[in-house]
Amino acid sequence: LSSPSPSLPRKVLRSTATMPTIILSHFNIFCAVTGGFVTLYGLISHFAKERLYMSEPLIATAAGVLFRYGANWIVPEEYVDFDPITLEAATLAFTRLALGIQLVLAGLQLPGNYVRYEWKSLAMLLGPGMTGMWVVSALLMWGLVPNFSFLHALAVGACITPTDPVLSNSIVKGAFADQNIPLDMRNLIVAESGANDGLGYPFLFFALYIIKYVSHGGEGQPQTGGGHAMAYWFGETWGYVIILSVFYGIAVGFVARKALQFAKERKWVDYENTVVLPVVLGLFILGTCGLIGTDDLLACFVAGNVLNWDDEYRTETSSDEFQPALDMLINLAIFMWFGAVCPWYEFLHNEGRIPLYRLIILGVLILLLRRLPAIYLLSPKIRQCHNLTHTLFMGYFGPIGVGAAFYLHVGLEFLHLVQVDGHVREDAEDLREVLHLVVWFIIMCSIIVHGLSVPVGKLSFKVMRKAERFADAHPKLSGRNFHDRGEERRKSLRASMSVSGVKGDLPLPPLTPKSAHISDAGLESGDSESSMLPRRGRLSLAPPTPKRAHDSDAGLESGYSEFSLLPRRGRLSQI
């Protein structure tokens, strides 16, 4: 400010000193648009989530599409100078960052020692469950994608096998989840989505190593053959990537827990830094695992689980709102990026590689059949599947999102290095195109379908309930006669009385079209069937019973009519 920089042209210095300048840089536009969107969403967030039951990923994805193709404010291609390889690397880094933090938080959400007590259910879901989802997805793609080998279908199926922890949070949290989903099932969904995101590497690299070293005779590779591919798969993928990451996550989580306890005993750490510990721990694991080339996602989840092994951390920070706020910001940011970077144009124009109608059929079948058959077959071994409803819920709500995008870009990065004479090999390039197209389409299908499932279900329930009330109020229009309504009322009363062990038929007179106005002790005309159920202040249309002595709460005296079994004050409180 004291003196102008001599490196700047005189003309620029004069203009900046005399008048303000509008700088339309990508950074300024991105910050303005993102901040404005999050602010506006925050003003209606409670109404959107608790009243409309809309998920944050769906809203953020729609905003990303609007800002990219509607207003042209967020253009990811311009940020990387229209280099697709750099854009893939940027999206991979973004998904790693979002998943790393989310998986540490997912491990902390579980009760202490959860993996020890629920290892059987987790083993079913992570072993035969993931394998079944992988194979079913590959078979569907093999059958619907033209000129596509089963080996390549296995690679694509591996990307969508893991259950997404970010989308799962929108299902297992909130008013709808608290009212309709049992707590043990919510915990199992969180544990499965956290663990299987890191366990997607073996499924993906089983196909990728065979493609690289066996397909096309391993052209372009110094060593070829199935034995070499399996050596890499067992040694590098299972040994170095999976097993090492588990031990590394255990070590980091254990050291962090002991260090935190040591610091708290001496009052060295304040509450704010205790709350932010999972975030910085996730960043540390992402960086160190990236440096040594092991599985950072699995290590993050294991570390979060070990950090809360004694359940002390979760109990201490349960009332803090920092982690839910951070979770909301991550959801909005990553899915707004997805909406902007998704190849929407290629879904319609991909040079006939996969017609749009085949993509739609594939997306529907994947959402219906990828997970449900495996969960149904394994439900007897999964303790949390108490009945058929719980099994169907577990089989349907297996969202595909950030985890699939992560493995998509891991696969794209690997296939880009399968080269012959400096160019990507032909079969690898074909797989790259199909992988990019199909996985993005299925991600968008899952965001839309799973994001709308709860609001559509609630709306359908309300419509059905209003239709029943209309039928009760207008029996002639609905075609229901009064005898049918009387029968329904008898069945309802029998069901309510069966709770107390009372048996026998109810001699109820048939309902009449119009009942006379009765005082507060009776029914008014136009009452719905629900108002005919016994409650204080209303009696049903039963003949009066004589008063008897010793009318106690303990039970019924002999001689009472069946209709005197209706609950009212001072009688049959157990009903």
Phi and psi in degrees as a GROMACS rama.xvg file:
@    title "Ramachandran Plot"
@    xaxis  label "Phi"
@    yaxis  label "Psi"
@TYPE xy
-71.4097  -37.625  SER-2
-148.623  141.537  SER-3
-67.5144  150.468  PRO-4
-70.1668  130.9  SER-5
-70.289  -13.3932  PRO-6
-78.8664  -17.0185  SER-7
-88.6948  143.724  LEU-8
-60.5768  150.302  PRO-9
-63.0797  -37.3876  ARG-10
-62.4016  -41.2725  LYS-11
-66.6969  -41.4148  VAL-12
-62.4009  -41.1661  LEU-13
-65.4767  -41.0655  ARG-14
-69.4493  -36.9123  SER-15
-73.8392  -23.2514  THR-16
-84.879  -20.2413  ALA-17
-107.297  -19.7332  THR-18
-152.9  151.376  MET-19
-69.6135  153.776  PRO-20
-120.357  134.751  THR-21
-90.7116  118.403  ILE-22
-108.798  101.567  ILE-23
-90.2778  63.1533  LEU-24
-85.2461  159.433  SER-25
-62.3421  -38.1722  HIS-26
-64.8711  -45.1887  PHE-27
-63.6567  -42.9701  ASN-28
-66.6685  -43.1558  ILE-29
-62.9183  -44.3893  PHE-30
-64.2547  -41.923  CYS-31
-65.5209  -45.1071  ALA-32
-68.2804  -45.4331  VAL-33
-65.1085  -46.3783  THR-34
-63.044  -40.9397  GLY-35
-64.704  -40.8736  GLY-36
-65.063  -46.1237  PHE-37
-63.6575  -37.506  VAL-38
-64.0746  -47.5711  THR-39
-65.5542  -39.3866  LEU-40
-65.1671  -37.7852  TYR-41
-60.7284  -29.8739  GLY-42
-70.8619  -23.6177  LEU-43
-120.468  14.6683  ILE-44
-63.238  -42.6139  SER-45
-65.3305  -42.6726  HIS-46
-63.7754  -40.8932  PHE-47
-68.2877  -39.3726  ALA-48
-88.4614  -41.2996  LYS-49
-94.7292  -19.8762  GLU-50
-105.609  -46.1473  ARG-51
-91.8973  -12.8246  LEU-52
58.1522  33.185  TYR-53
-83.5076  140.955  MET-54
-87.6953  147.539  SER-55
-62.6772  -41.1792  GLU-56
-58.2092  -39.8478  PRO-57
-65.8875  -43.9432  LEU-58
-64.6822  -43.8033  ILE-59
-66.5419  -38.6396  ALA-60
-63.8794  -43.3627  THR-61
-61.8632  -38.2168  ALA-62
-65.4329  -40.2935  ALA-63
-61.6832  -41.2893  GLY-64
-63.4089  -41.9664  VAL-65
-64.4417  -44.3749  LEU-66
-70.9794  -25.6729  PHE-67
-86.632  -53.445  ARG-68
-99.2247  -19.2419  TYR-69
-90.4607  -58.9567  GLY-70
-95.3512  -16.373  ALA-71
59.7896  36.8226  ASN-72
-89.6172  -37.338  TRP-73
-112.519  111.232  ILE-74
-124.971  92.92  VAL-75
-58.2739  -32.9591  PRO-76
-61.8829  -34.0924  GLU-77
-70.9951  -26.7823  GLU-78
-67.9115  -24.0389  TYR-79
-116.844  21.6672  VAL-80
56.5818  37.2573  ASP-81
58.603  33.949  PHE-82
-99.6109  109.891  ASP-83
-63.3257  -33.1802  PRO-84
-66.795  -41.6354  ILE-85
-66.7232  -37.196  THR-86
-64.6484  -39.5963  LEU-87
-62.997  -41.5526  GLU-88
-65.2353  -38.6533  ALA-89
-66.3021  -42.4737  ALA-90
-65.925  -37.7249  THR-91
-61.744  -44.4026  LEU-92
-64.4432  -39.4531  ALA-93
-64.1896  -44.5953  PHE-94
-66.9806  -37.1641  THR-95
-59.8368  -45.2731  ARG-96
-63.2794  -46.0743  LEU-97
-65.0324  -44.6736  ALA-98
-68.3311  -40.0554  LEU-99
-58.8643  -48.0837  GLY-100
-67.7571  -42.0276  ILE-101
-64.9661  -35.6584  GLN-102
-73.73  -34.0635  LEU-103
-63.4583  -44.1145  VAL-104
-64.7152  -35.125  LEU-105
-64.7539  -40.8003  ALA-106
-64.2068  -32.7272  GLY-107
-76.5703  -22.5761  LEU-108
-70.3135  -24.2457  GLN-109
-77.4872  148.328  LEU-110
-62.0713  160.686  PRO-111
-60.0148  143.525  GLY-112
59.5037  24.9802  ASN-113
-63.29  -43.9351  TYR-114
-64.2824  -34.0075  VAL-115
-65.0891  -40.778  ARG-116
-86.1279  -24.5122  TYR-117
-114.814  27.9614  GLU-118
-68.2927  -28.3133  TRP-119
-66.9311  -48.0316  LYS-120
-63.3896  -41.7144  SER-121
-64.5581  -39.3393  LEU-122
-63.9683  -36.9055  ALA-123
-64.8403  -42.4678  MET-124
-73.6562  -37.3176  LEU-125
-84.8176  -22.1683  LEU-126
-94.3411  -92.176  GLY-127
-64.3414  -27.7265  PRO-128
-65.2464  -51.311  GLY-129
-65.659  -37.4651  MET-130
-62.9971  -43.2129  THR-131
-63.1912  -42.239  GLY-132
-63.8618  -38.389  MET-133
-63.0916  -48.1975  TRP-134
-68.1655  -44.0618  VAL-135
-62.0393  -42.8551  VAL-136
-62.4932  -41.6605  SER-137
-65.5399  -39.3546  ALA-138
-64.9312  -40.9371  LEU-139
-63.7628  -41.6115  LEU-140
-69.8297  -38.3543  MET-141
-60.779  -36.3108  TRP-142
-82.3481  -24.8956  GLY-143
-106.697  -22.4052  LEU-144
-89.2416  120.917  VAL-145
-65.0784  140.337  PRO-146
53.0692  52.5041  ASN-147
-129.361  125.862  PHE-148
-78.8013  158.936  SER-149
-67.7114  -32.4146  PHE-150
-63.34  -44.1527  LEU-151
-66.2475  -35.4994  HIS-152
-64.0719  -33.6261  ALA-153
-63.2468  -37.9125  LEU-154
-65.9101  -42.8439  ALA-155
-68.8382  -41.344  VAL-156
-62.4358  -31.9784  GLY-157
-65.2552  -30.9256  ALA-158
-68.294  -32.4045  CYS-159
-102.349  8.004  ILE-160
-70.8933  -45.5428  THR-161
-65.5223  146.975  PRO-162
-84.8884  132.937  THR-163
-77.8646  125.763  ASP-164
-72.7913  -27.7351  PRO-165
-71.3434  -47.9618  VAL-166
-68.4693  -31.6815  LEU-167
-63.3345  -33.2313  SER-168
-61.4367  -33.9146  ASN-169
-70.8354  -16.0608  SER-170
-94.1941  -40.375  ILE-171
-91.9697  1.7216  VAL-172
-122.566  155.161  LYS-173
107.034  177.811  GLY-174
-65.2141  -39.4101  ALA-175
-63.9463  -43.7087  PHE-176
-65.3346  -41.2068  ALA-177
-63.5399  -32.2587  ASP-178
-89.1894  -25.412  GLN-179
-122.518  -17.7748  ASN-180
-112.806  124.992  ILE-181
-60.4672  149.334  PRO-182
-63.1475  -39.6627  LEU-183
-66.1823  -32.7163  ASP-184
-72.0801  -37.8256  MET-185
-61.5038  -43.5504  ARG-186
-63.2157  -38.7194  ASN-187
-66.8567  -39.8858  LEU-188
-63.2624  -41.8643  ILE-189
-63.3082  -45.0347  VAL-190
-65.4457  -42.6072  ALA-191
-65.5986  -46.1742  GLU-192
-65.5359  -30.881  SER-193
-73.4834  -41.5339  GLY-194
-78.4834  -41.4492  ALA-195
-75.3834  -14.6896  ASN-196
-65.9403  -36.4798  ASP-197
-81.1096  -17.2909  GLY-198
-94.0261  13.296  LEU-199
-79.7001  -16.489  GLY-200
-59.3929  -47.841  TYR-201
-59.2469  -38.8423  PRO-202
-68.0281  -41.24  PHE-203
-70.1651  -47.6788  LEU-204
-79.9574  -14.431  PHE-205
-59.6456  -45.1232  PHE-206
-76.0274  -39.7674  ALA-207
-66.2592  -39.1858  LEU-208
-67.2586  -38.9507  TYR-209
-65.9955  -41.3829  ILE-210
-61.19  -41.6556  ILE-211
-72.2223  -42.444  LYS-212
-104.245  -11.6728  TYR-213
-117.958  -47.7968  VAL-214
-61.0804  144.282  SER-215
55.8086  29.1613  HIS-216
66.9395  19.9039  GLY-217
64.9598  31.7065  GLY-218
-57.5384  133.396  GLU-219
89.1237  -2.48556  GLY-220
-109.768  140.985  GLN-221
-66.6995  -29.9299  PRO-222
-126.41  138.303  GLN-223
-131.829  171.523  THR-224
112.32  154.972  GLY-225
-66.3922  -34.2007  GLY-226
-62.8461  -41.3133  GLY-227
-65.9086  -38.688  HIS-228
-64.4863  -42.8082  ALA-229
-70.5177  -31.5085  MET-230
-62.9068  -42.736  ALA-231
-64.8385  -39.9544  TYR-232
-65.9605  -46.6045  TRP-233
-74.0616  -45.3471  PHE-234
-74.3504  -51.7548  GLY-235
-83.1658  -49.395  GLU-236
-70.5156  -54.5282  THR-237
-75.6727  -47.1298  TRP-238
-72.5609  -55.1935  GLY-239
-83.9966  -41.6399  TYR-240
-81.1729  -48.618  VAL-241
-85.1043  -60.3288  ILE-242
-64.1864  -43.5478  ILE-243
-61.5484  -39.2245  LEU-244
-66.0038  -35.0517  SER-245
-63.6521  -49.0578  VAL-246
-65.6627  -36.9629  PHE-247
-65.8216  -42.7728  TYR-248
-63.3424  -40.1773  GLY-249
-61.8107  -44.4831  ILE-250
-64.4687  -46.6762  ALA-251
-65.5479  -44.1926  VAL-252
-64.3376  -39.5338  GLY-253
-67.3187  -45.5186  PHE-254
-63.7081  -40.3804  VAL-255
-64.11  -40.475  ALA-256
-66.5116  -45.4264  ARG-257
-66.9659  -39.095  LYS-258
-65.4565  -38.7108  ALA-259
-66.5985  -42.5935  LEU-260
-62.9236  -41.8134  GLN-261
-61.7755  -43.0983  PHE-262
-70.4957  -35.6195  ALA-263
-70.0945  -36.5755  LYS-264
-62.009  -33.2602  GLU-265
-97.7106  4.38944  ARG-266
57.915  44.3783  LYS-267
-92.7781  -21.4571  TRP-268
-113.644  139.315  VAL-269
-93.6068  173.678  ASP-270
-68.5735  -36.5126  TYR-271
-61.8443  -44.7533  GLU-272
-72.1817  -25.8199  ASN-273
-66.1722  -41.2542  THR-274
-68.1282  -37.6826  VAL-275
-83.8463  -3.94438  VAL-276
-55.323  -44.3491  LEU-277
-59.7914  -34.4415  PRO-278
-67.206  -51.2115  VAL-279
-68.684  -29.8685  VAL-280
-66.1813  -41.0874  LEU-281
-63.2751  -41.4119  GLY-282
-63.5066  -39.4678  LEU-283
-63.4881  -43.7783  PHE-284
-68.1229  -40.1006  ILE-285
-58.63  -45.3068  LEU-286
-68.4499  -47.0575  GLY-287
-70.2803  -40.4162  THR-288
-67.0056  -34.6955  CYS-289
-64.9737  -34.9057  GLY-290
-67.6723  -39.2029  LEU-291
-94.7949  -7.02177  ILE-292
78.8473  30.8666  GLY-293
-106.879  -176.026  THR-294
-80.7088  100.517  ASP-295
-72.8378  -30.6677  ASP-296
-66.723  -48.5686  LEU-297
-64.9226  -38.478  LEU-298
-64.0072  -37.9219  ALA-299
-63.8847  -45.0397  CYS-300
-65.8093  -43.792  PHE-301
-63.4309  -43.1108  VAL-302
-61.9249  -42.974  ALA-303
-62.8512  -38.9684  GLY-304
-67.1582  -41.7535  ASN-305
-70.0129  -36.034  VAL-306
-59.2965  -32.8697  LEU-307
-105.671  26.2435  ASN-308
-61.657  -35.6477  TRP-309
-92.4533  4.63362  ASP-310
66.006  10.7063  ASP-311
-73.1548  -43.2497  GLU-312
-65.7217  -44.8395  TYR-313
-63.2975  -40.5478  ARG-314
-66.1512  -38.5358  THR-315
-70.8732  -34.9957  GLU-316
-106.286  14.4311  THR-317
-66.2161  -29.1141  SER-318
-88.6437  -2.9892  SER-319
-83.5662  143.394  ASP-320
-102.294  7.42383  GLU-321
-67.8746  -45.5616  PHE-322
-65.9407  -43.9608  GLN-323
-61.2726  -36.2328  PRO-324
-66.3811  -42.0843  ALA-325
-65.141  -39.1343  LEU-326
-59.9452  -41.0218  ASP-327
-64.6062  -43.3333  MET-328
-64.2766  -40.8526  LEU-329
-64.701  -43.6365  ILE-330
-59.2038  -48.9269  ASN-331
-64.5563  -41.212  LEU-332
-68.8867  -49.1464  ALA-333
-69.5587  -37.9518  ILE-334
-80.2478  -25.9781  PHE-335
-67.1619  -37.5667  MET-336
-64.0171  -41.3853  TRP-337
-59.8738  -44.125  PHE-338
-62.0789  -31.4659  GLY-339
-83.0869  -33.1518  ALA-340
-94.2131  -12.0847  VAL-341
-63.3987  136.572  CYS-342
-79.6715  69.6255  PRO-343
-61.343  -38.1656  TRP-344
-64.6042  -35.6318  TYR-345
-70.0907  -21.6413  GLU-346
-61.214  -33.502  PHE-347
-94.8184  -31.8819  LEU-348
-126.901  87.1265  HIS-349
-124.841  31.4281  ASN-350
58.1006  34.6491  GLU-351
73.6169  9.64569  GLY-352
-62.4212  -49.2207  ARG-353
-137.601  109.705  ILE-354
-60.353  153.939  PRO-355
-61.8503  -37.8822  LEU-356
-65.325  -32.6798  TYR-357
-69.9909  -37.4675  ARG-358
-62.8537  -41.4583  LEU-359
-64.8044  -45.8419  ILE-360
-61.5623  -42.4343  ILE-361
-62.4654  -43.6267  LEU-362
-62.65  -41.9666  GLY-363
-65.2098  -45.694  VAL-364
-67.0167  -36.4236  LEU-365
-62.5769  -45.6376  ILE-366
-66.4893  -30.5164  LEU-367
-87.2197  -38.7123  LEU-368
-112.155  -12.8684  LEU-369
-61.5441  -39.8553  ARG-370
-115.992  -33.9619  ARG-371
-61.3835  -46.7924  LEU-372
-60.7069  -40.8233  PRO-373
-65.1343  -44.0699  ALA-374
-66.2509  -37.9685  ILE-375
-64.7751  -41.8099  TYR-376
-70.1783  -30.8287  LEU-377
-92.593  -4.93092  LEU-378
-57.6219  -34.7379  SER-379
-62.4045  -22.3789  PRO-380
-95.9448  -4.09013  LYS-381
-105.917  113.111  ILE-382
-62.8932  -32.32  ARG-383
-74.5317  -15.1267  GLN-384
-84.3125  83.1255  CYS-385
-71.9239  -31.1976  HIS-386
-151.129  -175.217  ASN-387
-65.3107  -35.4241  LEU-388
-62.0624  -44.6122  THR-389
-65.1962  -37.6041  HIS-390
-64.763  -44.5114  THR-391
-63.9068  -38.0166  LEU-392
-64.581  -46.0283  PHE-393
-62.443  -36.6318  MET-394
-74.5532  -28.3643  GLY-395
-86.7655  -44.743  TYR-396
-86.2442  77.371  PHE-397
-126.577  72.9358  GLY-398
-64.9755  154.677  PRO-399
-119.947  120.863  ILE-400
-154.593  -111.494  GLY-401
-64.6003  -39.092  VAL-402
-61.3741  -40.9979  GLY-403
-65.903  -39.1474  ALA-404
-64.0238  -36.757  ALA-405
-62.3387  -50.9777  PHE-406
-69.4048  -28.6959  TYR-407
-58.234  -48.5248  LEU-408
-77.8659  -24.9902  HIS-409
-63.9697  -44.0646  VAL-410
-65.872  -41.3304  GLY-411
-62.0303  -40.305  LEU-412
-65.3543  -40.6354  GLU-413
-66.011  -46.4507  PHE-414
-67.6085  -27.3433  LEU-415
-64.9248  -22.9214  HIS-416
-92.0288  -3.66556  LEU-417
-84.8112  91.7517  VAL-418
-125.005  156.698  GLN-419
-132.145  119.559  VAL-420
55.4992  41.554  ASP-421
81.7752  3.34799  GLY-422
-125.166  148.77  HIS-423
-62.7685  133.8  VAL-424
-61.5919  151.45  ARG-425
-59.0243  -47.5378  GLU-426
-67.4417  -34.7523  ASP-427
-67.936  -37.8074  ALA-428
-67.2812  -39.6661  GLU-429
-63.4617  -41.0216  ASP-430
-66.3839  -37.008  LEU-431
-59.4612  -43.0133  ARG-432
-64.7513  -47.0874  GLU-433
-67.7247  -40.6697  VAL-434
-59.5922  -47.3054  LEU-435
-63.4538  -40.7526  HIS-436
-73.6337  -50.9668  LEU-437
-70.089  -45.4794  VAL-438
-65.3025  -41.5873  VAL-439
-63.7329  -38.77  TRP-440
-64.7201  -42.799  PHE-441
-69.5293  -35.1689  ILE-442
-59.7754  -45.9493  ILE-443
-65.7868  -38.0492  MET-444
-60.7154  -43.6902  CYS-445
-66.6654  -41.728  SER-446
-61.2064  -43.2149  ILE-447
-71.7384  -49.987  ILE-448
-67.9072  -50.9559  VAL-449
-69.7437  -28.4827  HIS-450
-72.0027  -27.3565  GLY-451
-98.7619  -6.21736  LEU-452
-62.5524  -46.641  SER-453
-67.4338  -50.9002  VAL-454
-62.0047  -38.2456  PRO-455
-66.2167  -40.8955  VAL-456
-62.6508  -43.5111  GLY-457
-65.0879  -40.1685  LYS-458
-64.3025  -41.9042  LEU-459
-62.1187  -40.7899  SER-460
-63.2387  -42.1999  PHE-461
-65.9249  -39.1575  LYS-462
-63.7374  -42.5153  VAL-463
-64.8623  -40.0859  MET-464
-66.4465  -40.2982  ARG-465
-66.6827  -35.1076  LYS-466
-64.7656  -38.6996  ALA-467
-66.1518  -40.3969  GLU-468
-64.999  -38.9792  ARG-469
-63.5591  -39.9362  PHE-470
-65.5871  -34.6745  ALA-471
-68.7127  -40.1138  ASP-472
-77.731  -24.8899  ALA-473
-129.898  75.011  HIS-474
-64.8442  -31.8704  PRO-475
-69.5166  -39.7483  LYS-476
-69.0176  -34.5192  LEU-477
-84.0002  -11.1453  SER-478
82.0282  12.2076  GLY-479
-100.37  126.53  ARG-480
-88.9484  170.96  ASN-481
-72.8236  -25.2188  PHE-482
-66.9044  -39.6517  HIS-483
-63.9848  -39.2664  ASP-484
-66.1521  -36.9519  ARG-485
-63.8917  -40.6245  GLY-486
-63.1286  -42.1561  GLU-487
-62.78  -38.1622  GLU-488
-67.3137  -38.9344  ARG-489
-61.3618  -44.0776  ARG-490
-62.6429  -39.9105  LYS-491
-63.7433  -41.8197  SER-492
-69.7054  -38.4571  LEU-493
-60.4227  -42.2259  ARG-494
-64.4171  -40.6928  ALA-495
-68.4236  -32.9883  SER-496
-80.9587  -20.2662  MET-497
-68.0707  -19.1903  SER-498
-62.8656  -36.7754  VAL-499
-91.1026  4.16954  SER-500
83.0571  10.892  GLY-501
-81.0332  133.181  VAL-502
-118.253  163.054  LYS-503
120.747  162.482  GLY-504
-86.6283  157.869  ASP-505
-106.795  113.466  LEU-506
-79.4254  71.1708  PRO-507
-90.195  135.878  LEU-508
-71.8841  150.29  PRO-509
-62.81  150.286  PRO-510
-72.2973  149.785  LEU-511
-104.416  152.522  THR-512
-56.4975  -43.6921  PRO-513
-132.8  120.442  LYS-514
-98.0354  146.149  SER-515
-68.0603  158.409  ALA-516
-66.759  125.593  HIS-517
-115.079  155.016  ILE-518
-70.3878  -171.09  SER-519
-60.4556  -13.9363  ASP-520
-88.5169  4.507  ALA-521
-133.372  -159.143  GLY-522
-110.824  138.472  LEU-523
-90.4017  155.528  GLU-524
-65.3575  144.395  SER-525
88.8076  0.678098  GLY-526
-66.1555  145.487  ASP-527
-78.5549  170.27  SER-528
-62.301  -34.602  GLU-529
-63.0279  -30.0096  SER-530
-74.6106  -13.9072  SER-531
-82.9579  -10.5787  MET-532
-68.7634  146.297  LEU-533
-64.9109  133.579  PRO-534
-157.827  169.066  ARG-535
-64.9912  133.436  ARG-536
94.9996  -7.12144  GLY-537
-137.861  140.439  ARG-538
-117.976  151.879  LEU-539
-82.7706  177.103  SER-540
-83.9125  58.7228  LEU-541
-106.608  151.888  ALA-542
-64.4048  142.027  PRO-543
-64.735  148.156  PRO-544
-109.697  145.349  THR-545
-68.3695  148.555  PRO-546
-70.3852  142.734  LYS-547
-129.022  156.972  ARG-548
-76.3419  164.126  ALA-549
57.8494  48.6649  HIS-550
-82.6534  89.7339  ASP-551
-105.92  171.036  SER-552
-82.998  -12.7921  ASP-553
-74.2611  -26.328  ALA-554
177.629  -152.946  GLY-555
-118.771  137.166  LEU-556
-80.958  156.938  GLU-557
-68.404  146.145  SER-558
99.355  -6.95067  GLY-559
-71.2932  143.325  TYR-560
-74.1067  160.79  SER-561
-61.3101  -33.3362  GLU-562
-76.356  -15.6846  PHE-563
-73.006  -3.77872  SER-564
-76.1445  -7.02068  LEU-565
-62.3981  138.249  LEU-566
-70.1199  134.486  PRO-567
-154.385  172.307  ARG-568
-59.05  130.545  ARG-569
84.4296  7.08504  GLY-570
-148.795  128.25  ARG-571
54.422  57.6901  LEU-572
-66.9172  -22.1506  SER-573
-68.252  -22.7157  GLN-574
